[in-house]
Amino acid sequence: MAQATERLQRYLDDELGECRSEDVERRLDELSTLEAGLGTAQAEAELDVLSALSNETRYTLVRVLVAAQEELCVCELNAVVDVTESGLSHALSALVDADLVEGWKDGRWKKYRATNRAVALVTVLEGSVADE
């Protein structure tokens, strides 16, 4: 922490022309407030969602369900991704836990659809990497 504080002091000295210890303490307090505003629980929840999307199979499933704009049977999803039934079940379970898809039993079939959270995330991601 001392090294980070020294570096911050050098930065503030460059920015302010002269840096006092009070300037460093004030800036550290401001940065601490920013960090506290993030909230540990919120950050963990967001990381869980990002973690769920970090696998190619799970991301493909979410993208397909968002694009479909309707529910799809697990057998349809299995045709989209090249994984075992067990792998598909595990991937879908992780996506349900992250509130990116919801699933339900319809007779003897299991169906899934994208949640509003998944639609929002895919929309943002598409916009962030769109060809210019």
A tleap script that builds the chain and sets N, CA, C and O, in Angstrom:
source leaprc.protein.ff14SB
mol = sequence {
  NMET ALA GLN ALA THR GLU ARG LEU GLN ARG
  TYR LEU ASP ASP GLU LEU GLY GLU CYS ARG
  SER GLU ASP VAL GLU ARG ARG LEU ASP GLU
  LEU SER THR LEU GLU ALA GLY LEU GLY THR
  ALA GLN ALA GLU ALA GLU LEU ASP VAL LEU
  SER ALA LEU SER ASN GLU THR ARG TYR THR
  LEU VAL ARG VAL LEU VAL ALA ALA GLN GLU
  GLU LEU CYS VAL CYS GLU LEU ASN ALA VAL
  VAL ASP VAL THR GLU SER GLY LEU SER HIE
  ALA LEU SER ALA LEU VAL ASP ALA ASP LEU
  VAL GLU GLY TRP LYS ASP GLY ARG TRP LYS
  LYS TYR ARG ALA THR ASN ARG ALA VAL ALA
  LEU VAL THR VAL LEU GLU GLY SER VAL ALA
  ASP CGLU
}
set mol.1.N position { 0.823 -1.195 0.000 }
set mol.1.CA position { 0.000 0.000 0.000 }
set mol.1.C position { 0.866 1.257 0.000 }
set mol.1.O position { 0.500 2.270 -0.596 }
set mol.2.N position { 2.012 1.186 0.670 }
set mol.2.CA position { 2.894 2.351 0.740 }
set mol.2.C position { 3.377 2.751 -0.648 }
set mol.2.O position { 3.453 3.937 -0.968 }
set mol.3.N position { 3.702 1.756 -1.471 }
set mol.3.CA position { 4.166 2.044 -2.822 }
set mol.3.C position { 3.052 2.708 -3.640 }
set mol.3.O position { 3.313 3.640 -4.401 }
set mol.4.N position { 1.814 2.229 -3.486 }
set mol.4.CA position { 0.687 2.823 -4.196 }
set mol.4.C position { 0.459 4.255 -3.728 }
set mol.4.O position { 0.159 5.135 -4.534 }
set mol.5.N position { 0.599 4.486 -2.430 }
set mol.5.CA position { 0.426 5.837 -1.888 }
set mol.5.C position { 1.506 6.774 -2.416 }
set mol.5.O position { 1.223 7.922 -2.760 }
set mol.6.N position { 2.740 6.288 -2.480 }
set mol.6.CA position { 3.830 7.115 -3.020 }
set mol.6.C position { 3.579 7.454 -4.485 }
set mol.6.O position { 3.817 8.580 -4.921 }
set mol.7.N position { 3.106 6.487 -5.225 }
set mol.7.CA position { 2.824 6.728 -6.645 }
set mol.7.C position { 1.677 7.720 -6.801 }
set mol.7.O position { 1.726 8.601 -7.659 }
set mol.8.N position { 0.648 7.576 -5.973 }
set mol.8.CA position { -0.468 8.524 -5.992 }
set mol.8.C position { 0.031 9.924 -5.655 }
set mol.8.O position { -0.402 10.901 -6.268 }
set mol.9.N position { 0.929 10.027 -4.695 }
set mol.9.CA position { 1.475 11.335 -4.314 }
set mol.9.C position { 2.233 11.955 -5.485 }
set mol.9.O position { 2.100 13.153 -5.735 }
set mol.10.N position { 3.020 11.169 -6.203 }
set mol.10.CA position { 3.738 11.686 -7.381 }
set mol.10.C position { 2.749 12.152 -8.443 }
set mol.10.O position { 2.943 13.198 -9.062 }
set mol.11.N position { 1.682 11.367 -8.656 }
set mol.11.CA position { 0.661 11.743 -9.640 }
set mol.11.C position { 0.003 13.072 -9.254 }
set mol.11.O position { -0.111 13.982 -10.076 }
set mol.12.N position { -0.424 13.168 -7.999 }
set mol.12.CA position { -1.084 14.401 -7.551 }
set mol.12.C position { -0.137 15.583 -7.602 }
set mol.12.O position { -0.553 16.706 -7.886 }
set mol.13.N position { 1.120 15.337 -7.331 }
set mol.13.CA position { 2.119 16.405 -7.423 }
set mol.13.C position { 2.205 16.920 -8.851 }
set mol.13.O position { 2.299 18.126 -9.076 }
set mol.14.N position { 2.174 15.995 -9.826 }
set mol.14.CA position { 2.182 16.410 -11.237 }
set mol.14.C position { 0.904 17.154 -11.599 }
set mol.14.O position { 0.950 18.159 -12.308 }
set mol.15.N position { -0.228 16.671 -11.121 }
set mol.15.CA position { -1.519 17.281 -11.470 }
set mol.15.C position { -1.742 18.630 -10.783 }
set mol.15.O position { -2.247 19.572 -11.394 }
set mol.16.N position { -1.361 18.712 -9.513 }
set mol.16.CA position { -1.637 19.912 -8.727 }
set mol.16.C position { -0.475 20.897 -8.707 }
set mol.16.O position { -0.635 22.048 -8.301 }
set mol.17.N position { 0.667 20.450 -9.136 }
set mol.17.CA position { 1.845 21.305 -9.076 }
set mol.17.C position { 2.568 21.184 -7.749 }
set mol.17.O position { 3.784 21.362 -7.680 }
set mol.18.N position { 1.846 20.892 -6.725 }
set mol.18.CA position { 2.411 20.665 -5.398 }
set mol.18.C position { 1.425 19.789 -4.642 }
set mol.18.O position { 0.220 20.041 -4.656 }
set mol.19.N position { 1.930 18.782 -3.999 }
set mol.19.CA position { 1.054 17.852 -3.304 }
set mol.19.C position { 1.442 17.778 -1.841 }
set mol.19.O position { 2.605 17.577 -1.494 }
set mol.20.N position { 0.441 17.944 -0.996 }
set mol.20.CA position { 0.660 17.825 0.453 }
set mol.20.C position { 0.076 16.507 0.916 }
set mol.20.O position { -0.691 15.873 0.191 }
set mol.21.N position { 0.425 16.103 2.087 }
set mol.21.CA position { -0.098 14.843 2.618 }
set mol.21.C position { -1.617 14.900 2.754 }
set mol.21.O position { -2.285 13.874 2.618 }
set mol.22.N position { -2.179 16.094 3.021 }
set mol.22.CA position { -3.634 16.241 3.119 }
set mol.22.C position { -4.309 15.950 1.776 }
set mol.22.O position { -5.410 15.401 1.727 }
set mol.23.N position { -3.623 16.330 0.678 }
set mol.23.CA position { -4.161 16.067 -0.658 }
set mol.23.C position { -4.234 14.562 -0.927 }
set mol.23.O position { -5.205 14.059 -1.492 }
set mol.24.N position { -3.183 13.862 -0.505 }
set mol.24.CA position { -3.147 12.416 -0.688 }
set mol.24.C position { -4.236 11.764 0.152 }
set mol.24.O position { -4.950 10.889 -0.339 }
set mol.25.N position { -4.374 12.169 1.387 }
set mol.25.CA position { -5.392 11.593 2.277 }
set mol.25.C position { -6.797 11.858 1.744 }
set mol.25.O position { -7.649 10.969 1.771 }
set mol.26.N position { -7.043 13.074 1.260 }
set mol.26.CA position { -8.359 13.407 0.712 }
set mol.26.C position { -8.668 12.530 -0.506 }
set mol.26.O position { -9.776 12.013 -0.645 }
set mol.27.N position { -7.669 12.370 -1.387 }
set mol.27.CA position { -7.893 11.556 -2.586 }
set mol.27.C position { -8.091 10.089 -2.219 }
set mol.27.O position { -8.925 9.412 -2.819 }
set mol.28.N position { -7.344 9.593 -1.251 }
set mol.28.CA position { -7.537 8.215 -0.789 }
set mol.28.C position { -8.934 8.022 -0.217 }
set mol.28.O position { -9.555 6.983 -0.439 }
set mol.29.N position { -9.434 9.012 0.516 }
set mol.29.CA position { -10.805 8.943 1.040 }
set mol.29.C position { -11.824 8.920 -0.093 }
set mol.29.O position { -12.789 8.158 -0.047 }
set mol.30.N position { -11.610 9.757 -1.113 }
set mol.30.CA position { -12.516 9.780 -2.264 }
set mol.30.C position { -12.519 8.434 -2.992 }
set mol.30.O position { -13.576 7.929 -3.372 }
set mol.31.N position { -11.339 7.864 -3.180 }
set mol.31.CA position { -11.236 6.568 -3.858 }
set mol.31.C position { -11.865 5.461 -3.021 }
set mol.31.O position { -12.483 4.545 -3.563 }
set mol.32.N position { -11.711 5.542 -1.716 }
set mol.32.CA position { -12.313 4.559 -0.824 }
set mol.32.C position { -13.835 4.628 -0.906 }
set mol.32.O position { -14.507 3.597 -0.883 }
set mol.33.N position { -14.372 5.827 -0.999 }
set mol.33.CA position { -15.814 6.013 -1.139 }
set mol.33.C position { -16.313 5.404 -2.449 }
set mol.33.O position { -17.367 4.769 -2.488 }
set mol.34.N position { -15.550 5.603 -3.511 }
set mol.34.CA position { -15.926 5.002 -4.800 }
set mol.34.C position { -15.954 3.486 -4.703 }
set mol.34.O position { -16.884 2.843 -5.190 }
set mol.35.N position { -14.944 2.921 -4.079 }
set mol.35.CA position { -14.872 1.466 -3.938 }
set mol.35.C position { -16.021 0.950 -3.077 }
set mol.35.O position { -16.636 -0.064 -3.407 }
set mol.36.N position { -16.314 1.638 -1.983 }
set mol.36.CA position { -17.392 1.210 -1.086 }
set mol.36.C position { -18.743 1.291 -1.788 }
set mol.36.O position { -19.634 0.489 -1.511 }
set mol.37.N position { -18.898 2.249 -2.689 }
set mol.37.CA position { -20.148 2.412 -3.423 }
set mol.37.C position { -20.450 1.248 -4.346 }
set mol.37.O position { -21.606 1.018 -4.702 }
set mol.38.N position { -19.424 0.515 -4.733 }
set mol.38.CA position { -19.644 -0.637 -5.603 }
set mol.38.C position { -20.405 -1.741 -4.888 }
set mol.38.O position { -21.233 -2.422 -5.493 }
set mol.39.N position { -20.134 -1.915 -3.638 }
set mol.39.CA position { -20.810 -2.949 -2.861 }
set mol.39.C position { -20.284 -4.329 -3.177 }
set mol.39.O position { -20.293 -4.754 -4.332 }
set mol.40.N position { -19.832 -5.021 -2.173 }
set mol.40.CA position { -19.258 -6.347 -2.352 }
set mol.40.C position { -20.280 -7.329 -2.901 }
set mol.40.O position { -19.976 -8.096 -3.814 }
set mol.41.N position { -21.479 -7.311 -2.357 }
set mol.41.CA position { -22.513 -8.247 -2.822 }
set mol.41.C position { -22.862 -7.983 -4.280 }
set mol.41.O position { -23.038 -8.921 -5.058 }
set mol.42.N position { -22.962 -6.719 -4.649 }
set mol.42.CA position { -23.274 -6.361 -6.028 }
set mol.42.C position { -22.165 -6.823 -6.969 }
set mol.42.O position { -22.431 -7.399 -8.024 }
set mol.43.N position { -20.935 -6.567 -6.578 }
set mol.43.CA position { -19.796 -6.974 -7.410 }
set mol.43.C position { -19.770 -8.493 -7.567 }
set mol.43.O position { -19.519 -8.992 -8.664 }
set mol.44.N position { -20.022 -9.228 -6.498 }
set mol.44.CA position { -20.032 -10.689 -6.572 }
set mol.44.C position { -21.144 -11.190 -7.485 }
set mol.44.O position { -20.941 -12.130 -8.254 }
set mol.45.N position { -22.312 -10.571 -7.407 }
set mol.45.CA position { -23.430 -10.970 -8.266 }
set mol.45.C position { -23.101 -10.702 -9.737 }
set mol.45.O position { -23.401 -11.523 -10.603 }
set mol.46.N position { -22.491 -9.563 -10.012 }
set mol.46.CA position { -22.117 -9.242 -11.381 }
set mol.46.C position { -21.049 -10.191 -11.895 }
set mol.46.O position { -21.087 -10.604 -13.053 }
set mol.47.N position { -20.096 -10.538 -11.038 }
set mol.47.CA position { -19.058 -11.482 -11.442 }
set mol.47.C position { -19.635 -12.865 -11.705 }
set mol.47.O position { -19.154 -13.576 -12.587 }
set mol.48.N position { -20.658 -13.255 -10.955 }
set mol.48.CA position { -21.319 -14.542 -11.199 }
set mol.48.C position { -21.949 -14.568 -12.593 }
set mol.48.O position { -21.870 -15.575 -13.296 }
set mol.49.N position { -22.569 -13.463 -12.987 }
set mol.49.CA position { -23.186 -13.383 -14.314 }
set mol.49.C position { -22.105 -13.429 -15.392 }
set mol.49.O position { -22.230 -14.160 -16.375 }
set mol.50.N position { -21.048 -12.648 -15.202 }
set mol.50.CA position { -19.974 -12.648 -16.191 }
set mol.50.C position { -19.305 -14.015 -16.274 }
set mol.50.O position { -18.935 -14.465 -17.358 }
set mol.51.N position { -19.154 -14.663 -15.144 }
set mol.51.CA position { -18.572 -15.999 -15.120 }
set mol.51.C position { -19.447 -16.986 -15.892 }
set mol.51.O position { -18.935 -17.843 -16.613 }
set mol.52.N position { -20.743 -16.866 -15.744 }
set mol.52.CA position { -21.662 -17.756 -16.466 }
set mol.52.C position { -21.538 -17.559 -17.975 }
set mol.52.O position { -21.717 -18.510 -18.737 }
set mol.53.N position { -21.235 -16.350 -18.412 }
set mol.53.CA position { -21.109 -16.072 -19.840 }
set mol.53.C position { -19.708 -16.355 -20.385 }
set mol.53.O position { -19.494 -16.294 -21.595 }
set mol.54.N position { -18.764 -16.660 -19.513 }
set mol.54.CA position { -17.368 -16.778 -19.934 }
set mol.54.C position { -17.044 -18.106 -20.622 }
set mol.54.O position { -15.925 -18.300 -21.096 }
set mol.55.N position { -17.985 -18.990 -20.676 }
set mol.55.CA position { -17.801 -20.293 -21.320 }
set mol.55.C position { -18.487 -20.264 -22.681 }
set mol.55.O position { -19.614 -19.783 -22.801 }
set mol.56.N position { -17.806 -20.779 -23.708 }
set mol.56.CA position { -18.346 -20.713 -25.072 }
set mol.56.C position { -19.708 -21.393 -25.197 }
set mol.56.O position { -20.604 -20.866 -25.856 }
set mol.57.N position { -19.866 -22.539 -24.580 }
set mol.57.CA position { -21.149 -23.258 -24.662 }
set mol.57.C position { -22.256 -22.435 -24.024 }
set mol.57.O position { -23.317 -22.254 -24.621 }
set mol.58.N position { -22.021 -21.936 -22.822 }
set mol.58.CA position { -23.056 -21.161 -22.130 }
set mol.58.C position { -23.366 -19.872 -22.884 }
set mol.58.O position { -24.528 -19.477 -22.988 }
set mol.59.N position { -22.338 -19.219 -23.408 }
set mol.59.CA position { -22.570 -17.979 -24.146 }
set mol.59.C position { -23.366 -18.258 -25.422 }
set mol.59.O position { -24.269 -17.498 -25.769 }
set mol.60.N position { -23.035 -19.335 -26.113 }
set mol.60.CA position { -23.779 -19.697 -27.319 }
set mol.60.C position { -25.242 -19.962 -26.995 }
set mol.60.O position { -26.135 -19.526 -27.722 }
set mol.61.N position { -25.481 -20.676 -25.905 }
set mol.61.CA position { -26.870 -20.958 -25.505 }
set mol.61.C position { -27.638 -19.669 -25.239 }
set mol.61.O position { -28.779 -19.523 -25.677 }
set mol.62.N position { -27.024 -18.742 -24.529 }
set mol.62.CA position { -27.691 -17.469 -24.236 }
set mol.62.C position { -27.963 -16.715 -25.528 }
set mol.62.O position { -29.066 -16.209 -25.732 }
set mol.63.N position { -26.961 -16.637 -26.404 }
set mol.63.CA position { -27.142 -15.908 -27.673 }
set mol.63.C position { -28.263 -16.522 -28.509 }
set mol.63.O position { -29.061 -15.794 -29.099 }
set mol.64.N position { -28.329 -17.841 -28.565 }
set mol.64.CA position { -29.372 -18.516 -29.345 }
set mol.64.C position { -30.743 -18.236 -28.739 }
set mol.64.O position { -31.696 -17.948 -29.463 }
set mol.65.N position { -30.845 -18.318 -27.424 }
set mol.65.CA position { -32.141 -18.072 -26.776 }
set mol.65.C position { -32.575 -16.617 -26.931 }
set mol.65.O position { -33.763 -16.343 -27.104 }
set mol.66.N position { -31.639 -15.694 -26.873 }
set mol.66.CA position { -31.980 -14.276 -27.091 }
set mol.66.C position { -32.432 -14.079 -28.532 }
set mol.66.O position { -33.436 -13.413 -28.784 }
set mol.67.N position { -31.696 -14.652 -29.474 }
set mol.67.CA position { -32.040 -14.495 -30.892 }
set mol.67.C position { -33.382 -15.141 -31.218 }
set mol.67.O position { -34.131 -14.630 -32.051 }
set mol.68.N position { -33.689 -16.252 -30.573 }
set mol.68.CA position { -34.938 -16.960 -30.852 }
set mol.68.C position { -36.159 -16.151 -30.430 }
set mol.68.O position { -37.217 -16.246 -31.053 }
set mol.69.N position { -36.018 -15.374 -29.398 }
set mol.69.CA position { -37.128 -14.565 -28.855 }
set mol.69.C position { -38.335 -15.425 -28.469 }
set mol.69.O position { -39.473 -14.956 -28.460 }
set mol.70.N position { -38.064 -16.670 -28.158 }
set mol.70.CA position { -39.106 -17.594 -27.707 }
set mol.70.C position { -38.424 -18.721 -26.950 }
set mol.70.O position { -37.197 -18.815 -26.916 }
set mol.71.N position { -39.235 -19.569 -26.347 }
set mol.71.CA position { -38.632 -20.702 -25.650 }
set mol.71.C position { -38.195 -21.755 -26.657 }
set mol.71.O position { -38.773 -21.909 -27.733 }
set mol.72.N position { -37.154 -22.469 -26.263 }
set mol.72.CA position { -36.671 -23.577 -27.070 }
set mol.72.C position { -36.573 -24.813 -26.193 }
set mol.72.O position { -36.251 -24.725 -25.008 }
set mol.73.N position { -36.848 -25.946 -26.779 }
set mol.73.CA position { -36.741 -27.219 -26.078 }
set mol.73.C position { -35.262 -27.565 -25.902 }
set mol.73.O position { -34.420 -27.189 -26.717 }
set mol.74.N position { -34.973 -28.271 -24.847 }
set mol.74.CA position { -33.593 -28.689 -24.601 }
set mol.74.C position { -33.056 -29.512 -25.764 }
set mol.74.O position { -31.856 -29.475 -26.036 }
set mol.75.N position { -33.911 -30.249 -26.453 }
set mol.75.CA position { -33.465 -31.034 -27.611 }
set mol.75.C position { -33.033 -30.111 -28.757 }
set mol.75.O position { -32.116 -30.442 -29.510 }
set mol.76.N position { -33.690 -28.959 -28.888 }
set mol.76.CA position { -33.290 -27.979 -29.904 }
set mol.76.C position { -31.947 -27.363 -29.538 }
set mol.76.O position { -31.088 -27.165 -30.397 }
set mol.77.N position { -31.777 -27.064 -28.260 }
set mol.77.CA position { -30.521 -26.478 -27.799 }
set mol.77.C position { -29.373 -27.470 -27.951 }
set mol.77.O position { -28.248 -27.084 -28.266 }
set mol.78.N position { -29.662 -28.744 -27.726 }
set mol.78.CA position { -28.640 -29.777 -27.870 }
set mol.78.C position { -28.162 -29.857 -29.314 }
set mol.78.O position { -27.004 -30.190 -29.566 }
set mol.79.N position { -29.039 -29.558 -30.259 }
set mol.79.CA position { -28.657 -29.565 -31.673 }
set mol.79.C position { -27.756 -28.384 -32.023 }
set mol.79.O position { -27.051 -28.417 -33.032 }
set mol.80.N position { -27.778 -27.345 -31.197 }
set mol.80.CA position { -26.997 -26.137 -31.466 }
set mol.80.C position { -25.569 -26.257 -30.943 }
set mol.80.O position { -24.630 -25.792 -31.589 }
set mol.81.N position { -25.404 -26.865 -29.800 }
set mol.81.CA position { -24.078 -26.966 -29.184 }
set mol.81.C position { -23.599 -28.411 -29.198 }
set mol.81.O position { -24.388 -29.340 -29.022 }
set mol.82.N position { -22.334 -28.584 -29.402 }
set mol.82.CA position { -21.754 -29.931 -29.500 }
set mol.82.C position { -21.210 -30.351 -28.135 }
set mol.82.O position { -20.001 -30.360 -27.902 }
set mol.83.N position { -22.138 -30.699 -27.239 }
set mol.83.CA position { -21.761 -31.176 -25.904 }
set mol.83.C position { -22.644 -32.362 -25.546 }
set mol.83.O position { -23.677 -32.595 -26.174 }
set mol.84.N position { -22.234 -33.092 -24.550 }
set mol.84.CA position { -23.043 -34.214 -24.075 }
set mol.84.C position { -24.303 -33.678 -23.407 }
set mol.84.O position { -24.395 -32.492 -23.089 }
set mol.85.N position { -25.261 -34.555 -23.202 }
set mol.85.CA position { -26.481 -34.144 -22.493 }
set mol.85.C position { -26.147 -33.647 -21.093 }
set mol.85.O position { -26.734 -32.680 -20.607 }
set mol.86.N position { -25.204 -34.314 -20.459 }
set mol.86.CA position { -24.775 -33.900 -19.130 }
set mol.86.C position { -24.131 -32.511 -19.168 }
set mol.86.O position { -24.386 -31.674 -18.302 }
set mol.87.N position { -23.303 -32.282 -20.173 }
set mol.87.CA position { -22.667 -30.968 -20.331 }
set mol.87.C position { -23.686 -29.880 -20.595 }
set mol.87.O position { -23.567 -28.769 -20.078 }
set mol.88.N position { -24.685 -30.196 -21.395 }
set mol.88.CA position { -25.752 -29.240 -21.692 }
set mol.88.C position { -26.548 -28.932 -20.433 }
set mol.88.O position { -26.859 -27.774 -20.157 }
set mol.89.N position { -26.877 -29.961 -19.676 }
set mol.89.CA position { -27.626 -29.777 -18.442 }
set mol.89.C position { -26.855 -28.903 -17.459 }
set mol.89.O position { -27.427 -28.020 -16.819 }
set mol.90.N position { -25.561 -29.153 -17.347 }
set mol.90.CA position { -24.712 -28.369 -16.447 }
set mol.90.C position { -24.654 -26.909 -16.897 }
set mol.90.O position { -24.750 -25.999 -16.074 }
set mol.91.N position { -24.497 -26.687 -18.200 }
set mol.91.CA position { -24.430 -25.328 -18.741 }
set mol.91.C position { -25.737 -24.579 -18.493 }
set mol.91.O position { -25.726 -23.422 -18.074 }
set mol.92.N position { -26.849 -25.237 -18.749 }
set mol.92.CA position { -28.151 -24.596 -18.545 }
set mol.92.C position { -28.401 -24.312 -17.063 }
set mol.92.O position { -28.984 -23.284 -16.717 }
set mol.93.N position { -27.973 -25.200 -16.210 }
set mol.93.CA position { -28.117 -24.989 -14.768 }
set mol.93.C position { -27.345 -23.747 -14.324 }
set mol.93.O position { -27.848 -22.951 -13.531 }
set mol.94.N position { -26.132 -23.583 -14.833 }
set mol.94.CA position { -25.331 -22.403 -14.494 }
set mol.94.C position { -26.003 -21.127 -14.989 }
set mol.94.O position { -25.958 -20.097 -14.316 }
set mol.95.N position { -26.622 -21.194 -16.157 }
set mol.95.CA position { -27.300 -20.015 -16.710 }
set mol.95.C position { -28.568 -19.686 -15.922 }
set mol.95.O position { -28.903 -18.514 -15.745 }
set mol.96.N position { -29.265 -20.704 -15.454 }
set mol.96.CA position { -30.442 -20.484 -14.604 }
set mol.96.C position { -30.005 -19.842 -13.294 }
set mol.96.O position { -30.635 -18.895 -12.823 }
set mol.97.N position { -28.922 -20.359 -12.701 }
set mol.97.CA position { -28.416 -19.809 -11.438 }
set mol.97.C position { -28.023 -18.342 -11.578 }
set mol.97.O position { -28.162 -17.568 -10.630 }
set mol.98.N position { -27.533 -17.956 -12.755 }
set mol.98.CA position { -27.128 -16.566 -13.004 }
set mol.98.C position { -28.303 -15.710 -13.471 }
set mol.98.O position { -28.121 -14.538 -13.801 }
set mol.99.N position { -29.502 -16.282 -13.501 }
set mol.99.CA position { -30.712 -15.589 -13.942 }
set mol.99.C position { -30.592 -15.072 -15.381 }
set mol.99.O position { -31.073 -13.987 -15.708 }
set mol.100.N position { -29.949 -15.861 -16.215 }
set mol.100.CA position { -29.835 -15.515 -17.633 }
set mol.100.C position { -30.837 -16.285 -18.481 }
set mol.100.O position { -31.221 -15.836 -19.561 }
set mol.101.N position { -31.253 -17.436 -17.995 }
set mol.101.CA position { -32.312 -18.203 -18.657 }
set mol.101.C position { -33.246 -18.754 -17.593 }
set mol.101.O position { -32.878 -18.900 -16.427 }
set mol.102.N position { -34.438 -19.051 -18.017 }
set mol.102.CA position { -35.373 -19.732 -17.124 }
set mol.102.C position { -35.874 -20.966 -17.839 }
set mol.102.O position { -36.073 -20.968 -19.054 }
set mol.103.N position { -36.072 -22.015 -17.062 }
set mol.103.CA position { -36.499 -23.277 -17.636 }
set mol.103.C position { -37.691 -23.846 -16.891 }
set mol.103.O position { -37.903 -23.557 -15.713 }
set mol.104.N position { -38.457 -24.652 -17.588 }
set mol.104.CA position { -39.616 -25.294 -16.984 }
set mol.104.C position { -39.921 -26.572 -17.757 }
set mol.104.O position { -39.525 -26.744 -18.910 }
set mol.105.N position { -40.622 -27.436 -17.095 }
set mol.105.CA position { -41.033 -28.715 -17.674 }
set mol.105.C position { -42.367 -28.505 -18.390 }
set mol.105.O position { -43.293 -27.922 -17.827 }
set mol.106.N position { -42.460 -28.977 -19.621 }
set mol.106.CA position { -43.686 -28.901 -20.409 }
set mol.106.C position { -44.007 -30.323 -20.870 }
set mol.106.O position { -43.546 -30.780 -21.916 }
set mol.107.N position { -44.805 -30.998 -20.061 }
set mol.107.CA position { -45.047 -32.412 -20.343 }
set mol.107.C position { -43.767 -33.195 -20.118 }
set mol.107.O position { -43.215 -33.192 -19.017 }
set mol.108.N position { -43.299 -33.860 -21.151 }
set mol.108.CA position { -42.055 -34.612 -20.999 }
set mol.108.C position { -40.840 -33.843 -21.515 }
set mol.108.O position { -39.728 -34.372 -21.532 }
set mol.109.N position { -41.052 -32.597 -21.933 }
set mol.109.CA position { -39.980 -31.787 -22.498 }
set mol.109.C position { -39.575 -30.681 -21.536 }
set mol.109.O position { -40.403 -30.161 -20.788 }
set mol.110.N position { -38.319 -30.333 -21.563 }
set mol.110.CA position { -37.799 -29.215 -20.766 }
set mol.110.C position { -37.543 -28.061 -21.730 }
set mol.110.O position { -36.868 -28.224 -22.747 }
set mol.111.N position { -38.089 -26.899 -21.398 }
set mol.111.CA position { -37.952 -25.733 -22.269 }
set mol.111.C position { -37.238 -24.613 -21.532 }
set mol.111.O position { -37.281 -24.522 -20.305 }
set mol.112.N position { -36.576 -23.759 -22.313 }
set mol.112.CA position { -35.825 -22.633 -21.762 }
set mol.112.C position { -36.076 -21.391 -22.593 }
set mol.112.O position { -36.359 -21.466 -23.789 }
set mol.113.N position { -35.965 -20.241 -21.929 }
set mol.113.CA position { -36.016 -18.965 -22.642 }
set mol.113.C position { -35.072 -18.003 -21.948 }
set mol.113.O position { -34.752 -18.162 -20.770 }
set mol.114.N position { -34.630 -16.998 -22.700 }
set mol.114.CA position { -33.736 -15.978 -22.166 }
set mol.114.C position { -34.521 -15.045 -21.251 }
set mol.114.O position { -35.693 -14.757 -21.496 }
set mol.115.N position { -33.867 -14.580 -20.203 }
set mol.115.CA position { -34.474 -13.596 -19.312 }
set mol.115.C position { -34.189 -12.189 -19.836 }
set mol.115.O position { -33.381 -12.005 -20.746 }
set mol.116.N position { -34.856 -11.213 -19.257 }
set mol.116.CA position { -34.599 -9.820 -19.628 }
set mol.116.C position { -33.138 -9.444 -19.373 }
set mol.116.O position { -32.553 -8.661 -20.121 }
set mol.117.N position { -32.553 -10.012 -18.309 }
set mol.117.CA position { -31.136 -9.746 -18.022 }
set mol.117.C position { -30.260 -10.209 -19.184 }
set mol.117.O position { -29.336 -9.503 -19.589 }
set mol.118.N position { -30.547 -11.388 -19.715 }
set mol.118.CA position { -29.759 -11.921 -20.832 }
set mol.118.C position { -29.919 -11.050 -22.071 }
set mol.118.O position { -28.944 -10.760 -22.765 }
set mol.119.N position { -31.143 -10.639 -22.344 }
set mol.119.CA position { -31.394 -9.779 -23.507 }
set mol.119.C position { -30.620 -8.470 -23.366 }
set mol.119.O position { -30.001 -8.013 -24.327 }
set mol.120.N position { -30.648 -7.868 -22.192 }
set mol.120.CA position { -29.935 -6.610 -21.964 }
set mol.120.C position { -28.425 -6.785 -22.131 }
set mol.120.O position { -27.768 -5.965 -22.771 }
set mol.121.N position { -27.889 -7.842 -21.561 }
set mol.121.CA position { -26.444 -8.072 -21.663 }
set mol.121.C position { -26.000 -8.326 -23.097 }
set mol.121.O position { -24.990 -7.779 -23.541 }
set mol.122.N position { -26.745 -9.150 -23.820 }
set mol.122.CA position { -26.388 -9.431 -25.208 }
set mol.122.C position { -26.493 -8.157 -26.043 }
set mol.122.O position { -25.651 -7.916 -26.908 }
set mol.123.N position { -27.493 -7.359 -25.800 }
set mol.123.CA position { -27.650 -6.101 -26.528 }
set mol.123.C position { -26.457 -5.184 -26.290 }
set mol.123.O position { -25.929 -4.592 -27.231 }
set mol.124.N position { -26.035 -5.067 -25.045 }
set mol.124.CA position { -24.879 -4.230 -24.715 }
set mol.124.C position { -23.619 -4.789 -25.367 }
set mol.124.O position { -22.828 -4.037 -25.937 }
set mol.125.N position { -23.432 -6.092 -25.285 }
set mol.125.CA position { -22.241 -6.698 -25.876 }
set mol.125.C position { -22.218 -6.527 -27.391 }
set mol.125.O position { -21.173 -6.229 -27.968 }
set mol.126.N position { -23.352 -6.713 -28.027 }
set mol.126.CA position { -23.417 -6.515 -29.471 }
set mol.126.C position { -23.044 -5.084 -29.844 }
set mol.126.O position { -22.313 -4.853 -30.807 }
set mol.127.N position { -23.551 -4.135 -29.079 }
set mol.127.CA position { -23.244 -2.730 -29.345 }
set mol.127.C position { -21.788 -2.368 -29.080 }
set mol.127.O position { -21.251 -1.439 -29.681 }
set mol.128.N position { -21.162 -3.101 -28.184 }
set mol.128.CA position { -19.782 -2.769 -27.826 }
set mol.128.C position { -18.765 -3.314 -28.819 }
set mol.128.O position { -17.618 -2.866 -28.839 }
set mol.129.N position { -19.165 -4.260 -29.630 }
set mol.129.CA position { -18.230 -4.845 -30.606 }
set mol.129.C position { -18.742 -4.745 -32.028 }
set mol.129.O position { -18.230 -5.425 -32.918 }
set mol.130.N position { -19.735 -3.916 -32.258 }
set mol.130.CA position { -20.307 -3.768 -33.599 }
set mol.130.C position { -19.258 -3.224 -34.552 }
set mol.130.O position { -18.426 -2.394 -34.185 }
set mol.131.N position { -19.319 -3.714 -35.790 }
set mol.131.CA position { -18.400 -3.225 -36.824 }
set mol.131.C position { -18.691 -1.762 -37.121 }
set mol.131.O position { -19.844 -1.339 -37.202 }
set mol.132.N position { -17.636 -1.019 -37.278 }
set mol.132.CA position { -17.804 0.418 -37.584 }
set mol.132.C position { -17.396 0.710 -38.987 }
set mol.132.O position { -17.466 1.858 -39.425 }
savepdb mol mol.pdb
quit
